[in-house]
Amino acid sequence: MADRIRIVIIEDHPDFRQGLIELLSSAGGFVVAAAFGSVEAALRGMPACDVILLDIDLPGRSGIDAVPLLKKELPSVRIVMVTVFDDDDSIFRAILAGADGYLLKRTPPARILTALDDAAAGGTPMTPAVARRIIEHFKANTPPKAEYDLTAREKEILSALVHGHDNREIADRLFISYETVRNHLKHIYEKLHVNSRTQAVSKAITERIVE
């Protein structure tokens, strides 16, 4: 099927890698384009894909160091880290390197599938615990709260983004359609003068636009 999301997995743990392959292969809507045990192997044989699931602790080059290299090879690819590391250093280094999402390996399978779907659509999926750490990190050093004439609904949606919810979860939480969420996001981006979900979340946190 041409509309399936093409996934590449870079994970050195055989059991976890196989588990991801089986999860994606049985879910529908996804196709595993390739799976590698190291960054070096991936760079030698990287196929066209939509999303890369990337571990951090790999033999040879680390996943974080690989992000800019992979982005250079495939500029439009979305990279989602999947790791056991939930420390601030790993999280922020990955984000600064250009990662588009950050999931912990203990994330439930259904949530991994939703996160991949969201990433392919341009979202920035994060395990809620990771999103909370980012919020806590910025809260201590934020300027006075900024206003951008956001409506109450737009603030609700922006707050949900900050807390790591994807578009479908926001739609379910607010009892609105997926397309309505996307339309609200378009207006939010315009008002905040940003071009992506990552930039919107960063601005919302650093300028205390929402709590």
C-alpha positions in Angstrom: 0.0 0.0 0.0 1.5 3.3 -1.1 0.0 5.3 1.8 1.6 3.2 4.5 4.1 5.0 6.7 7.6 3.7 6.0 9.6 3.1 9.2 13.3 2.5 9.7 14.5 1.1 13.1 18.0 1.6 14.4 18.2 -0.4 17.6 21.0 -2.8 18.7 19.0 -4.9 21.2 17.8 -7.8 19.1 14.7 -8.6 21.2 13.5 -5.0 21.3 14.2 -4.5 17.6 12.2 -7.6 16.7 9.4 -6.6 19.0 9.2 -3.3 17.2 9.2 -5.0 13.8 6.4 -7.3 14.9 4.4 -4.5 16.4 4.6 -2.4 13.3 4.0 -5.2 10.9 0.9 -6.3 12.6 -0.6 -2.8 13.2 -1.6 -1.9 9.7 -0.7 1.5 8.2 3.0 1.0 8.7 5.8 -0.9 6.8 9.2 -1.6 8.2 11.5 -0.4 5.4 14.6 -1.6 7.2 16.1 -2.4 10.6 19.7 -1.9 11.7 21.8 -2.6 14.7 24.0 0.5 14.4 24.1 3.9 12.9 27.0 2.9 10.7 25.0 0.1 9.1 22.1 2.4 8.6 24.1 5.0 6.8 25.4 2.4 4.5 22.0 1.0 3.6 19.4 3.6 4.4 16.3 3.3 2.3 13.7 6.0 1.6 11.5 6.3 4.7 9.1 8.6 6.6 10.1 8.1 10.2 13.3 6.7 11.9 13.0 5.1 15.3 16.4 5.7 16.8 18.0 4.3 20.0 20.6 6.5 21.8 23.0 3.9 23.3 24.3 2.2 20.2 27.6 0.5 19.4 29.8 3.0 17.5 28.2 6.4 16.9 25.4 7.2 19.4 21.9 7.9 18.3 22.1 11.6 19.3 25.3 12.1 17.3 23.6 10.4 14.3 20.6 12.7 14.2 22.2 15.5 12.1 23.9 13.0 9.9 20.6 11.3 9.2 18.8 14.6 8.6 21.5 15.5 6.1 21.0 12.3 4.2 17.2 12.5 4.4 16.1 16.1 5.1 12.4 15.4 5.2 12.7 12.3 7.5 11.2 12.5 11.0 13.4 11.1 13.8 11.9 9.8 17.0 14.3 8.7 19.7 13.3 5.5 21.6 15.5 5.0 24.6 15.7 4.0 28.3 17.4 7.4 29.1 15.1 9.9 30.7 17.7 12.2 32.1 17.7 15.9 31.3 21.1 15.8 29.5 20.0 13.0 27.0 16.6 14.7 26.4 17.9 18.1 25.6 20.9 16.9 23.6 18.6 14.9 21.4 16.2 17.8 20.9 19.0 20.3 20.2 20.5 17.8 17.7 17.2 17.9 15.8 15.2 14.9 17.0 11.5 15.3 16.3 10.2 13.2 19.2 11.4 11.4 22.3 9.8 8.2 23.6 10.9 6.0 26.5 11.1 2.2 25.8 8.6 1.6 28.5 6.0 3.5 26.4 2.9 1.3 25.7 2.8 -0.2 22.2 -0.4 1.6 21.3 1.2 4.9 22.2 4.2 4.1 20.1 2.0 3.6 17.1 0.1 6.8 17.7 3.4 8.6 18.2 4.7 7.4 14.8 1.5 8.4 13.1 1.8 11.8 14.7 5.5 12.2 13.8 4.8 11.3 10.2 2.1 14.0 10.1 4.6 16.6 11.4 4.0 16.3 15.1 6.5 16.1 17.9 5.5 13.1 20.0 7.0 12.8 23.5 6.4 10.4 26.4 4.4 12.5 28.9 7.2 12.1 31.6 9.7 13.6 29.1 7.3 16.5 28.3 7.0 17.2 32.1 10.8 17.3 32.5 11.1 19.9 29.7 8.4 22.0 31.3 10.1 21.8 34.7 13.4 22.7 33.1 12.1 26.0 31.6 9.8 27.0 34.5 12.7 28.2 36.6 14.0 30.6 34.0 11.1 32.1 32.1 10.3 35.7 31.3 6.9 37.3 32.2 3.9 35.6 30.7 3.3 36.7 27.1 0.0 37.2 25.4 -0.7 36.5 21.7 -4.5 37.0 21.5 -5.1 33.3 21.6 -8.7 32.1 22.1 -9.6 30.0 25.1 -9.8 26.9 22.8 -6.4 27.7 21.2 -4.9 28.0 24.7 -6.4 24.6 25.6 -4.9 23.0 22.5 -1.5 24.7 23.0 -1.4 23.5 26.6 -2.2 20.0 25.5 0.7 20.2 23.0 3.0 21.3 25.8 2.0 18.3 27.9 2.9 15.9 25.1 -0.5 15.0 23.6 -0.8 14.4 19.9 -3.5 15.6 17.6 -5.8 12.6 18.0 -5.5 12.7 21.8 -6.3 16.4 21.8 -9.4 15.8 19.6 -10.6 13.1 22.0 -9.9 15.2 25.1 -11.7 18.2 23.8 -14.5 16.3 21.9 -13.7 17.9 18.6 -12.6 16.5 15.3 -9.0 15.8 14.1 -9.4 18.4 11.3 -10.7 21.0 13.8 -7.5 20.4 15.9 -5.4 20.9 12.7 -7.2 24.1 11.9 -6.7 25.5 15.4 -3.0 24.6 15.2 -2.7 26.6 11.9 -4.1 29.6 13.6 -1.9 29.1 16.7 1.2 28.9 14.5 0.2 32.1 12.8 -0.4 34.0 16.0 2.8 32.8 17.6 4.8 33.4 14.4 6.1 29.9 14.3 6.2 27.2 11.7 6.1 23.9 13.6 4.8 22.2 16.7 8.3 22.1 18.2 8.7 25.9 17.8 5.2 26.4 19.3 5.9 24.2 22.3 9.2 25.9 22.9 7.7 29.4 22.7 4.8 28.4 24.9 7.2 27.2 27.6 9.8 29.9 27.4 7.3 32.8 27.3 4.8 31.2 29.7 2.0 31.5 27.2 0.1 28.7 28.9 0.5 27.0 32.3 
